[in-house]
Amino acid sequence: MLYARKFTPRFWTKFLRDAQCAQHPDGVIPDVVPSYPRKGRKTGDPAWAGNYPLVLWYLYRYYDDRRLLEDHYPSMKRWVAYLTRIADENHRIEQGGYYGDHMLPGDAPGEEEFLSKETPPPLLWTGYYYKNVWILAQVARILGNEDDAAAYDQLAAAIRAALNDKWLDASGNHYATGSQTANIFPLALGVVPEANRQRVLQTLIDDILVKRGGHLRTGNLGTTCIMDALTPLGGGEAMFQVATSTDYPGWGYMVSRRATTIWESWGGVREGFVGYNTSEDSMVMFVTIERFFYNDIAGIQGPAYFGPAPFAPGFEDFHIKPHVLGDLTHAKATVRTVRGRILAAWKRGPDGLEMEVEIPVNSRARLSIPTLGLGGIVISENGQKVWDFGTYVPGVEGVLAGKAGEGDYVTLTLGSGAYRFRLTGN
């Protein structure tokens, strides 16, 4: 049997080690590593430095490298202990940070807000506090520290309740001020009560499509959350409109201004050339648009960054769920994992959909094939039926099970191998 060599790439191993080495004795993780004094303030903003546990957790799940958890568990505990010290008696962090949603779009290019005034930073700080504690509980359990895991589970639940008690306006179907970031952040974290989730999501979608004409009004933090949660929660068409818009603000606007990199700011380009008055012309914080292409359009779903959805480390068991959005007719993507290459490709035709997928050795996948609103669905693999009359048809090697009922999809369970599916209907 083949086994994966489950080591995190050296770049990311060093990246995390640098953050760990820069940690202060009181547990503070600097916002920038190597750290440097900034206007006389001690660095360690909960919503910026708080990405240390998130990156660690994401990489562990992507590469299935348990050493990351073992090496960084003590440092994460010290960081969370610091956040607990600066939180108030209600488990909310109202003081101790200084950043918020960075580079919010303005009414015109060049009018961006360095720090958004629309989204209260304590909401973001408290949300990161919750997520850091939640991650620490998962790591403790994986490492066999059950007492720690139980304590952090309890603390995470208290923070979640405190966040909703303070900022959820259930009657208004929004969080805090109702800004896009204020609404998408709790949705991405998975802390919105189930009874309120769809209404908060609809408030967000209405803001994007109606109030903003198909545009985001999010900075670096809110935009990452949009990529993580909007399409999976049912806002795929809104996300497609955002991604394909060519006017300000958006990625299409950058392209229309001859940009060859992703900018730090949504705008601010001087007339006549690509350049900046106040921001960098190449920065990774808005590159999260690639997640929309791989995870949502092609459908190869990796681990969520903010969200709590379970994910088998190293893509041992994963989900391919493409979204056929807007006027798209085809898509294809590949992702390299510790177990091998994953491929997902689809092509829409007049009577259905063709899909090609590859599942690596020692992996299993759920493949959700969109039914495109058609009836009388038949699905075949290389000409042999695997779905007919609303029922799974066994007998095709590697196709282990099938079921309907997951929205406008039929979901097949696949073992490792290469497959070609054709869905037809009327």
C-alpha positions in Angstrom: 0.0 0.0 0.0 1.2 3.5 -0.8 1.5 6.1 2.0 1.9 9.9 1.7 5.0 11.7 2.9 3.1 14.1 5.1 5.5 17.0 5.6 4.6 20.6 5.5 6.6 22.5 2.9 9.7 24.2 4.4 8.4 27.7 3.5 5.4 27.3 5.8 7.3 25.5 8.5 9.7 28.4 8.7 6.9 30.9 8.5 5.2 29.5 11.6 8.5 29.0 13.4 9.4 32.7 12.8 6.1 33.7 14.4 6.7 31.4 17.3 10.2 32.7 17.8 8.9 36.3 17.8 6.4 35.6 20.6 6.8 37.8 23.6 7.2 36.3 27.1 3.6 37.4 28.0 2.3 35.4 25.0 1.8 38.3 22.5 2.3 37.4 18.8 3.5 40.4 16.8 1.5 41.6 13.8 4.7 41.7 11.7 7.6 39.2 12.0 10.4 40.1 12.6 8.6 42.6 14.9 9.4 46.2 15.2 8.1 49.0 17.4 5.1 50.8 15.9 4.2 54.3 17.1 5.1 53.3 20.7 2.5 50.6 20.8 3.1 46.9 21.5 2.0 44.8 18.5 -0.3 41.9 18.9 -3.7 42.9 17.5 -6.2 40.0 18.1 -7.5 40.2 14.5 -4.1 40.3 12.9 -1.8 38.3 15.1 -4.8 36.0 15.7 -4.1 34.5 12.3 -1.2 32.5 13.7 -3.5 29.7 15.0 -5.7 29.9 11.9 -2.8 29.4 9.5 -1.4 26.6 11.7 -4.8 24.8 11.7 -5.3 25.2 8.0 -1.8 23.8 7.2 -2.3 20.9 9.5 -5.5 19.9 7.7 -4.0 20.5 4.3 -0.8 18.5 4.8 -1.8 16.1 7.7 1.4 17.0 9.5 0.9 16.3 13.2 4.3 17.8 14.0 2.9 21.2 13.5 0.4 20.8 16.3 3.0 19.2 18.6 5.5 22.0 18.0 3.2 24.9 18.3 0.7 23.8 20.9 2.5 25.5 23.8 2.8 28.8 21.9 -0.9 28.8 21.0 -1.8 28.2 24.6 0.3 31.2 25.6 -1.3 33.4 22.9 -4.8 32.4 24.0 -3.9 33.0 27.6 -2.9 36.5 26.6 -6.3 37.1 24.8 -8.1 35.8 27.9 -6.3 38.3 30.1 -7.3 41.3 27.9 -10.9 40.1 27.5 -13.5 41.5 29.8 -15.7 39.6 32.3 -18.2 39.0 29.5 -15.6 37.2 27.3 -15.4 40.0 24.8 -12.3 41.9 23.8 -13.2 45.6 23.8 -9.7 46.9 24.3 -6.2 45.8 23.4 -6.3 46.0 19.6 -6.0 48.8 17.1 -6.7 47.3 13.7 -10.0 46.4 12.1 -11.1 45.8 8.5 -8.2 47.2 6.5 -8.6 49.1 3.2 -12.4 49.4 2.9 -13.5 50.6 -0.5 -14.6 54.2 -0.8 -17.1 55.9 -3.0 -14.4 56.4 -5.7 -10.9 55.1 -6.3 -8.4 56.7 -3.9 -11.1 57.2 -1.2 -10.5 53.9 0.7 -10.5 53.9 4.5 -7.3 52.5 6.0 -9.4 51.1 8.8 -13.1 50.7 8.3 -15.4 52.8 10.5 -18.4 50.7 9.5 -17.4 47.5 11.4 -16.7 47.7 15.1 -13.2 46.3 15.7 -14.3 44.6 19.0 -16.6 42.4 17.0 -13.6 41.2 15.0 -11.3 40.9 18.0 -13.8 38.8 19.9 -14.5 36.7 16.8 -10.8 35.9 16.5 -10.6 35.2 20.2 -13.4 32.6 19.7 -11.8 31.0 16.7 -8.4 30.8 18.4 -9.9 29.1 21.4 -12.0 26.8 19.2 -8.9 25.7 17.3 -7.0 25.2 20.5 -9.7 22.8 21.7 -9.4 20.8 18.5 -5.6 20.6 18.7 -5.7 19.6 22.4 -8.1 16.7 21.6 -5.9 15.5 18.7 -2.9 15.5 21.0 -4.7 13.6 23.7 -5.1 16.5 26.2 -8.7 15.9 27.0 -8.8 18.1 30.1 -7.5 21.1 28.0 -9.9 20.3 25.2 -12.9 20.3 27.6 -11.8 23.6 29.1 -11.3 25.3 25.8 -14.6 23.9 24.4 -16.4 25.5 27.4 -14.6 28.8 26.9 -15.3 28.9 23.2 -19.0 28.4 23.8 -19.0 31.3 26.3 -17.3 33.6 23.8 -19.7 32.6 21.0 -22.7 33.3 23.3 -21.1 36.7 24.3 -20.5 37.7 20.7 -24.1 37.0 19.7 -25.5 38.6 22.8 -23.6 41.8 22.0 -23.8 42.2 18.2 -26.6 40.1 16.8 -29.7 42.1 16.0 -32.1 39.3 15.4 -35.0 41.6 14.5 -32.9 43.5 12.0 -31.3 40.3 10.6 -27.8 41.7 10.9 -24.8 42.0 13.1 -23.6 45.3 14.6 -23.9 48.1 12.0 -25.1 45.7 9.3 -22.0 46.3 7.2 -20.9 43.5 4.8 -18.0 42.6 7.0 -20.0 42.6 10.2 -22.4 40.1 8.6 -20.1 37.8 6.7 -17.6 37.5 9.6 -20.0 35.6 12.0 -21.3 33.6 9.0 -17.8 32.5 8.1 -17.0 31.7 11.7 -20.1 29.5 12.0 -21.4 31.3 15.1 -24.7 32.6 13.7 -27.6 30.7 15.3 -29.3 28.4 12.8 -32.6 30.3 13.2 -30.9 33.5 12.0 -28.4 32.2 9.5 -30.4 32.5 6.3 -31.9 35.9 7.2 -28.4 37.3 7.9 -27.1 35.8 4.7 -30.0 37.4 2.7 -29.2 40.8 4.3 -25.6 40.4 3.1 -26.7 39.4 -0.4 -29.1 42.3 -0.7 -26.4 44.7 0.3 -24.1 43.3 -2.4 -26.6 43.1 -5.2 -29.1 45.9 -4.5 -27.3 48.5 -2.4 -23.9 48.1 -3.9 -24.8 47.1 -7.4 -22.9 43.8 -7.3 -19.9 45.0 -5.4 -18.1 44.2 -2.2 -17.7 46.8 0.5 -15.1 44.8 2.5 -11.5 45.2 3.5 -8.9 42.6 3.9 -10.7 40.7 6.7 -14.2 40.8 5.3 -13.1 39.8 1.8 -11.4 36.7 3.0 -14.6 35.8 4.9 -16.6 36.4 1.7 -14.4 33.9 -0.2 -14.7 31.4 2.6 -18.5 31.4 3.1 -20.7 33.3 0.6 -20.9 30.6 -2.1 -21.1 27.6 0.2 -23.9 29.2 2.1 -26.0 29.8 -1.1 -24.7 33.2 -2.4 -22.9 31.8 -5.4 -24.6 34.0 -8.0 -23.9 37.1 -6.0 -20.2 36.1 -5.7 -20.1 35.5 -9.5 -21.4 39.0 -10.1 -18.8 40.4 -7.8 -16.0 38.5 -9.4 -16.9 39.4 -13.0 -17.6 43.1 -12.4 -15.1 45.4 -14.2 -15.8 48.7 -12.4 -14.8 49.9 -9.0 -14.3 48.3 -6.6 -13.2 44.8 -7.6 -10.6 42.6 -9.2 -12.0 43.3 -12.6 -11.4 47.0 -12.0 -7.8 46.3 -11.3 -7.5 44.3 -14.6 -9.2 47.1 -16.5 -6.5 49.4 -15.2 -3.8 47.1 -16.7 -2.9 45.7 -13.3 -0.7 42.6 -13.4 -0.7 42.2 -9.6 -3.3 42.3 -6.9 -3.2 45.7 -5.2 -3.3 46.5 -1.5 -6.1 49.0 -2.1 -9.2 48.5 -4.2 -8.5 51.7 -6.0 -6.4 54.9 -5.9 -4.9 54.5 -9.3 -3.6 57.7 -10.9 -5.0 58.6 -14.3 -2.9 57.3 -17.2 -0.8 54.7 -15.5 -0.9 51.9 -13.0 0.5 53.2 -9.8 -0.4 54.2 -6.2 -0.7 57.3 -4.1 -0.8 55.6 -0.7 -0.7 51.8 -1.1 1.4 48.9 -2.4 0.9 47.7 -6.0 1.5 44.0 -5.0 0.0 42.5 -1.9 -1.5 39.1 -1.1 -4.4 40.1 1.1 -7.0 40.2 -1.8 -5.5 37.2 -3.6 -8.2 35.1 -1.8 -10.3 35.4 -5.0 -8.5 32.2 -6.1 -10.4 30.3 -3.5 -13.6 31.1 -5.4 -12.1 29.5 -8.6 -10.8 26.3 -7.0 -13.3 25.6 -4.2 -16.5 26.9 -5.7 -16.4 27.0 -9.5 -14.2 23.9 -10.1 -15.5 22.5 -6.8 -12.3 21.1 -5.2 -13.1 21.9 -1.6 -10.1 22.3 0.6 -10.2 23.1 4.4 -12.1 26.3 5.3 -10.0 29.1 6.8 -12.5 30.6 9.2 -15.3 28.0 9.2 -15.8 25.0 11.5 -16.7 22.4 8.7 -14.9 19.1 9.4 -12.1 18.1 7.0 -10.1 14.9 6.9 -6.4 16.0 7.1 -4.4 15.5 3.9 -7.5 15.2 1.7 -8.0 11.6 2.9 -11.7 12.2 2.5 -12.9 15.3 0.7 -15.7 16.9 -1.3 -15.9 18.0 -5.0 -18.9 20.2 -5.5 -18.8 22.5 -8.5 -21.1 25.5 -8.9 -22.3 26.3 -12.4 -22.8 30.0 -12.1 -23.8 32.9 -14.4 -23.0 32.2 -18.1 -20.1 29.8 -17.4 -19.9 26.8 -19.7 -16.9 25.0 -18.4 -14.2 24.9 -15.8 -11.1 22.8 -14.9 -8.7 22.8 -12.0 -6.1 20.6 -10.3 -4.8 20.6 -6.8 -1.7 18.8 -5.6 -2.0 17.1 -2.2 0.2 14.9 -0.1 -1.7 11.9 -1.5 -1.5 13.0 -5.2 -3.3 15.1 -7.7 -7.0 16.0 -7.5 -8.6 17.0 -10.8 -12.1 18.3 -11.4 -13.4 19.5 -14.8 -16.9 20.1 -16.0 -18.5 21.2 -19.3 -22.1 22.2 -19.6 -24.1 21.1 -22.7 -27.6 21.6 -24.1 -28.9 18.5 -22.3 -26.8 18.2 -19.2 -23.2 18.2 -17.9 -20.0 16.2 -18.4 -17.6 15.8 -15.5 -14.1 14.4 -15.3 -12.5 13.8 -11.9 -9.4 12.2 -10.5 -9.2 10.9 -6.9 -5.7 10.2 -5.4 -4.6 6.9 -4.0 -5.6 6.3 -0.4 -8.3 8.9 -0.7 -12.1 8.9 -1.0 -14.3 11.7 -2.2 -17.9 12.8 -2.4 -18.7 14.1 -5.9 -21.8 16.4 -6.0 -22.9 16.7 -9.6 -25.2 19.7 -10.3 -28.5 18.7 -11.9 -29.1 22.1 -13.4 -32.8 22.1 -12.7 -33.3 19.1 -15.0 -35.8 16.3 -14.4 -35.4 12.6 -15.3 -31.8 12.6 -14.3 -29.5 9.8 -15.6 -25.8 9.7 -14.8 -23.4 7.3 -16.4 -19.7 6.7 -16.0 -18.0 5.8 -19.3 -21.3 4.8 -20.7 -22.4 2.6 -17.7 -25.3 3.9 -15.5 -24.7 4.9 -11.9 -27.9 6.8 -11.4 -31.3 6.3 -12.9 -35.0 6.9 -11.8 -33.8 8.8 -8.7 -31.8 5.8 -7.5 -28.1 4.8 -7.3 -27.2 2.0 -9.6 -24.4 -0.2 -8.2 -21.8 -2.1 -10.3 -19.3 0.5 -11.6 -15.9 0.0 -10.0 -14.9 2.8 -7.7 -18.4 4.3 -7.5 -19.3 3.2 -4.0 -22.7 4.9 -3.3 -25.1 7.6 -4.4 -27.8 9.8 -3.0 -30.0 12.8 -3.9 -31.4 15.5 -1.7 -28.4 17.8 -1.3 -30.0 20.8 -3.0 -29.8 20.7 -6.8 -27.2 17.9 -6.8 -26.7 14.2 -6.9 -23.8 13.0 -4.7 -21.7 10.0 -5.5 -19.1 8.4 -3.2 -15.9 7.6 -5.1 -12.8 5.6 -4.3 -9.4 6.5 -5.8 -9.2 6.5 -9.6 -10.1 8.5 -12.7 -13.7 8.9 -13.8 -15.8 10.4 -16.6 -19.4 11.1 -15.8 -22.2 12.3 -18.0 -25.4 13.7 -16.6 -28.5 14.1 -18.8 -32.1 15.1 -18.1 -35.1 16.9 -19.5 
